[in-house]
Amino acid sequence: MNRDFLELYDSTGAIKQQAQSARLGMSVVLDFMTSGSQTTQDRAKNAAESITNAMNSMHFDHIATAKAIGSQHKTLQQTFTRLCLAWLCYNNTGIAESCSDGRNEHTIALAKQIYSMCQMSEDVNVLELPVPFI
């Protein structure tokens, strides 16, 4: 973890804990990518639960988490970006809308807006944007 980042947030224990949670979440994502003992679906469910558990707090700090992810290995940053793109694409589907209510309607609306801005043409899928696994 970047030392300046930790020093910046040393005075606030909750944010420091959040940065640690973000590191834990990214280590779960790495475990998800490398584990051979679970099925892909099990690893995906475990990774999603770890990430959402870290976010399930009134004190969750999106900025601190983004900075913490920014200090992770560059390949993991690429993988996280692909996850974000997949999440946008998922929220642009009828499947997500069928599970929607007032708590996530803005997420779906924003995802659709971002998705439409990313579409360069009808035959280009957002998931096919160049975010290589390096």
DRENDO-1510 file (C-alpha; in Angstrom, 1 decimal, always signed):
<recs>
REC; n; res; u; v; w
REC; 1; MET; +0.0; +0.0; +0.0 .
REC; 2; ASN; +1.3; +3.5; -0.8 .
REC; 3; ARG; +2.8; +5.0; +2.4 .
REC; 4; ASP; +1.6; +8.5; +1.6 .
REC; 5; PHE; -1.9; +7.2; +1.3 .
REC; 6; LEU; -1.8; +5.6; +4.7 .
REC; 7; GLU; -0.2; +8.6; +6.3 .
REC; 8; LEU; -2.9; +10.8; +4.8 .
REC; 9; TYR; -5.6; +8.8; +6.5 .
REC; 10; ASP; -3.8; +7.9; +9.7 .
REC; 11; SER; -5.9; +10.3; +11.8 .
REC; 12; THR; -9.2; +8.5; +10.9 .
REC; 13; GLY; -9.4; +5.0; +12.1 .
REC; 14; ALA; -12.5; +4.2; +10.1 .
REC; 15; ILE; -10.9; +5.3; +6.8 .
REC; 16; LYS; -7.8; +3.4; +7.7 .
REC; 17; GLN; -9.9; +0.3; +8.3 .
REC; 18; GLN; -11.6; +0.9; +5.0 .
REC; 19; ALA; -8.3; +0.9; +3.2 .
REC; 20; GLN; -7.5; -2.4; +4.9 .
REC; 21; SER; -10.9; -3.7; +3.8 .
REC; 22; ALA; -10.1; -2.6; +0.3 .
REC; 23; ARG; -6.8; -4.5; +0.4 .
REC; 24; LEU; -8.6; -7.6; +1.7 .
REC; 25; GLY; -11.3; -7.3; -1.0 .
REC; 26; MET; -8.6; -7.1; -3.7 .
REC; 27; SER; -6.8; -10.1; -2.2 .
REC; 28; VAL; -10.0; -12.0; -2.4 .
REC; 29; VAL; -10.3; -11.0; -6.1 .
REC; 30; LEU; -6.7; -12.3; -6.6 .
REC; 31; ASP; -7.6; -15.5; -4.8 .
REC; 32; PHE; -10.7; -15.7; -7.1 .
REC; 33; MET; -8.5; -15.4; -10.2 .
REC; 34; THR; -6.0; -18.1; -9.1 .
REC; 35; SER; -7.9; -20.6; -7.0 .
REC; 36; GLY; -8.5; -23.9; -8.7 .
REC; 37; SER; -10.3; -25.7; -5.8 .
REC; 38; GLN; -13.7; -24.0; -6.3 .
REC; 39; THR; -15.9; -23.7; -9.3 .
REC; 40; THR; -15.9; -20.4; -11.2 .
REC; 41; GLN; -19.4; -19.6; -9.9 .
REC; 42; ASP; -18.4; -20.3; -6.3 .
REC; 43; ARG; -15.3; -18.1; -6.6 .
REC; 44; ALA; -17.4; -15.3; -8.2 .
REC; 45; LYS; -20.0; -15.5; -5.4 .
REC; 46; ASN; -17.3; -15.5; -2.7 .
REC; 47; ALA; -15.5; -12.5; -4.4 .
REC; 48; ALA; -18.8; -10.6; -4.7 .
REC; 49; GLU; -19.7; -11.3; -1.0 .
REC; 50; SER; -16.3; -10.1; +0.1 .
REC; 51; ILE; -16.5; -6.9; -1.9 .
REC; 52; THR; -20.0; -6.1; -0.8 .
REC; 53; ASN; -19.3; -6.9; +2.8 .
REC; 54; ALA; -16.5; -4.4; +2.7 .
REC; 55; MET; -18.9; -1.8; +1.2 .
REC; 56; ASN; -21.7; -2.6; +3.7 .
REC; 57; SER; -21.0; +0.2; +6.1 .
REC; 58; MET; -22.2; +3.8; +6.6 .
REC; 59; HIS; -18.5; +4.7; +6.9 .
REC; 60; PHE; -17.5; +3.1; +3.5 .
REC; 61; ASP; -15.2; +5.6; +1.8 .
REC; 62; HIS; -15.4; +5.3; -2.0 .
REC; 63; ILE; -12.4; +7.6; -2.5 .
REC; 64; ALA; -10.2; +5.8; -0.1 .
REC; 65; THR; -11.1; +2.5; -1.7 .
REC; 66; ALA; -10.4; +3.8; -5.2 .
REC; 67; LYS; -7.0; +5.0; -4.0 .
REC; 68; ALA; -6.3; +1.7; -2.3 .
REC; 69; ILE; -7.2; -0.2; -5.5 .
REC; 70; GLY; -4.9; +2.3; -7.4 .
REC; 71; SER; -2.0; +1.1; -5.3 .
REC; 72; GLN; -2.6; -2.6; -6.1 .
REC; 73; HIS; -0.7; -4.5; -8.7 .
REC; 74; LYS; -1.3; -3.1; -12.2 .
REC; 75; THR; -2.8; -6.4; -13.5 .
REC; 76; LEU; -5.3; -6.4; -10.6 .
REC; 77; GLN; -6.2; -2.8; -11.6 .
REC; 78; GLN; -6.9; -4.0; -15.1 .
REC; 79; THR; -9.0; -6.9; -13.8 .
REC; 80; PHE; -11.0; -4.5; -11.5 .
REC; 81; THR; -11.7; -2.3; -14.5 .
REC; 82; ARG; -13.0; -5.3; -16.4 .
REC; 83; LEU; -15.2; -6.1; -13.4 .
REC; 84; CYS; -16.6; -2.5; -13.4 .
REC; 85; LEU; -17.3; -2.7; -17.2 .
REC; 86; ALA; -19.0; -6.1; -16.7 .
REC; 87; TRP; -21.1; -4.6; -13.9 .
REC; 88; LEU; -22.2; -1.7; -16.2 .
REC; 89; CYS; -23.1; -4.2; -19.0 .
REC; 90; TYR; -25.1; -6.3; -16.5 .
REC; 91; ASN; -27.0; -3.3; -15.3 .
REC; 92; ASN; -27.8; -2.5; -18.9 .
REC; 93; THR; -29.7; -5.8; -19.3 .
REC; 94; GLY; -33.3; -6.7; -18.7 .
REC; 95; ILE; -32.1; -9.2; -16.1 .
REC; 96; ALA; -30.9; -6.4; -13.8 .
REC; 97; GLU; -34.1; -4.4; -14.4 .
REC; 98; SER; -36.3; -7.3; -13.4 .
REC; 99; CYS; -34.5; -7.4; -10.0 .
REC; 100; SER; -34.6; -3.6; -9.6 .
REC; 101; ASP; -36.5; -1.5; -7.1 .
REC; 102; GLY; -36.2; +2.0; -5.7 .
REC; 103; ARG; -32.9; +1.2; -4.0 .
REC; 104; ASN; -31.0; +0.6; -7.2 .
REC; 105; GLU; -33.0; +2.3; -9.9 .
REC; 106; HIS; -30.4; +5.1; -10.1 .
REC; 107; THR; -27.6; +2.6; -10.5 .
REC; 108; ILE; -29.4; +1.0; -13.5 .
REC; 109; ALA; -30.2; +4.4; -15.0 .
REC; 110; LEU; -26.6; +5.6; -14.7 .
REC; 111; ALA; -25.2; +2.3; -16.0 .
REC; 112; LYS; -27.4; +2.6; -19.1 .
REC; 113; GLN; -26.3; +6.2; -19.6 .
REC; 114; ILE; -22.6; +5.3; -19.3 .
REC; 115; TYR; -23.1; +2.2; -21.4 .
REC; 116; SER; -24.6; +4.2; -24.2 .
REC; 117; MET; -21.8; +6.8; -24.1 .
REC; 118; CYS; -19.3; +3.9; -24.4 .
REC; 119; GLN; -20.9; +2.4; -27.4 .
REC; 120; MET; -18.9; +3.4; -30.4 .
REC; 121; SER; -21.1; +1.5; -32.7 .
REC; 122; GLU; -23.9; -1.1; -32.5 .
REC; 123; ASP; -21.4; -4.0; -33.1 .
REC; 124; VAL; -19.0; -3.0; -30.3 .
REC; 125; ASN; -19.6; -4.5; -26.9 .
REC; 126; VAL; -18.4; -2.4; -23.9 .
REC; 127; LEU; -16.8; -5.6; -22.6 .
REC; 128; GLU; -14.6; -5.8; -25.7 .
REC; 129; LEU; -13.0; -2.4; -25.0 .
REC; 130; PRO; -9.2; -2.7; -24.8 .
REC; 131; VAL; -8.5; -3.6; -21.2 .
REC; 132; PRO; -6.1; -6.5; -21.7 .
REC; 133; PHE; -5.0; -9.1; -19.1 .
REC; 134; ILE; -1.3; -8.2; -18.7 .
</recs>
